[in-house]
Amino acid sequence: MCRVVAFYLAVLLCGTAFSAEIVGRVVGVHDGDTVTVLDANNIPYKIRLAGIHAPESGQAFGTRSKQHLSHLVYDQQVRVEYTKRDRYRRPLGSIRH
């Protein structure tokens, strides 16, 4: 019995880490933490940036936040690495040039 419990505990602790990547061009910036990336097959992906909580468009500094992110990534070829999705099923990850 103890071996069975230890086995299941090891499976739960180790598990399989989900990791995925999207490569494409940024074709839209929605606000300071959400972009759209178009991949090589012309499939758009709405991406939420992990670790960033930016003001929404209607909030104070929302426009400035969107402008700054646009300046950094708009029309750039990027690699999005993500390990999970947000509550709206958007990939939640980081962008690399």
Secondary structure, DSSP 8 states (H G I E B T S, - for coil): -HHHHHHHHHHHHH-----EEEEEEEEEEEETTEEEEEETTS-EEEEEETT-----TTSTTHHHHHHHHHHHHTT-EEEEEEEEE-TTS-EEEEEE-
